[in-house]
Amino acid sequence: MYFHRLLLLLLPILTLTLPLLLEFWLFSPGLWYRPFLIWAALCMLTLLIEQWHRHEL
């Protein structure tokens, strides 16, 4: 049940910070493949958390 509380806490934080992150992500000079690396890292993090959560049950 605590997991749902965490999601409810993170939702407003993401709502406030997502526009700033998208602006930085899309319009900053740098490597063109950086967004793909960030998405890959987020997918791997999600996979690891899900596997850890399944072993906990």
Steps between C-alpha positions, in 0.01 A plus 500: 500500500793733555591469132176675402571783743840546340343523157251757626787703637706477181215593268483873596879520505518361148220731387700801616843392377418322174469818285841620619657162433350481152626847413848410620484167321383630163677834465834455670810467285662165536494146384207408275466157655485619862117469519528139386758427769275656763202292384711185500617575854140559614388172341782310669423664835133407465594142415728472802240646735233266365722194543592609853134555583401155371768328709380688805152342481 
